[in-house]
Amino acid sequence: MTHEPEAQTILDLIEAFRRSKVMFTAVRLGIFDQLAIAPQSCAALAVQLSLDRPALSRLLDGCVALRLLKRDGGLYSNSNAATRFLTKASPETLSGYIVYSDQSLYKLWDHLDDAVREGTNRWTQTFGSRSALFDHYFRDETATRSFLAGMHGFGQLVSPRIVNAFDLSRFERLVDLGGATGHLAIAACKTYPALKATVVDLPAVEPFAREHITESGLADRIEFVRGDFFAEDLPKADLYVLGRILHDWDDPKIEKLLRKILSTLPKKGALLVTETLVDDDRGGPVYTLMQDVNMLVCTDGRERTEAEYSALLQGAGFSTVHFQRTDSLVDAILATKN
């Protein structure tokens, strides 16, 4: 169905959430995982997953239309994209990030109008306690695994690009603050054979991070340290990393953290920041501006321009700040201490 272009733009946006929700639901119901075992009929899937067969048939056909599934006669099977990114067993899976988007972000976005009226995030309105911003994600083992799986899937897409955005070969010790499953530390150590790394994150993260670090074969070069990098002393390093951390917080909290990092760094040490950069004229990229609205409903932070990051980093005392666009979901910033 094709309409004149301006109408089509509006119609596409009207139904965009329907497409997302079809994929979210199929992931949460385990449809792609079941079809990873073997192609199956709708009737067989309905029995395996305890679903209503006629309703499931409609969902499956929707997935076929979205090219997430293929249908051959009466049998459904995963598309290549679904096999790679939507099955939990795939090393490239984004299923955790999809569940996080469905269970948390989708609900927060339902209150975007109130966020715009009041200028504050919707955490209390959606989930109750404001203090639960990260406690919610770490409330039990299942929630922790799901959230970290989301961060790991996202990180695997971007971390190899980030560690190659600048030549980091002169650094000896990398410390990734809030490094989650260690995806960036793993990518960095694979790229730079002489580098050693430490991942700092909360105690609840440790077993999941160690699992991924061990699987990477780099456990002899990557360690995990429990800690709250806002409140506690930092492990020594000549390269710190803040990956998608700064966009969670307001300027005063960021400034305090940046000064703390700067005071711990040796001369010629550096800070590698990974965030998605807003164009200076705030005209794009579309993904970044949508992520900026996401920060409005989710956090106290926002996405920033190169000029805004330069002001923060140089204001904290870093002498030089370089930017590298990666044509990916996040960009790279390298700030160096004199």
Protein Blocks (a to p, Z undefined) as FASTA:
>chain_A
ZZdfklmmmmmmmmmmmmmmmmmmmmmnommmmmmmpccdfklmmmmnopafklmmmmmm
mmmmnopaccehjaccddfklmmmmcfklmkbcklmmmmmmmmmmmmmmmmmmmmmnopa
fklmmnopaklmmmmmmmpmklmmmmmmmmmmmmmmmmmmmmmmpccklpmbdcdehkln
ommmmmmmmmmmmbccdddddfklmmmmmmmmmmnopmmmcccddddfklmccdddfbdc
dehklmmpcfklmmmmmmmmmmmpcghiacddddddddfklpacfklmmmmmmmmmmmmc
dcddfklmmmmmmmnopabdcdddehiabdcdddddZZ
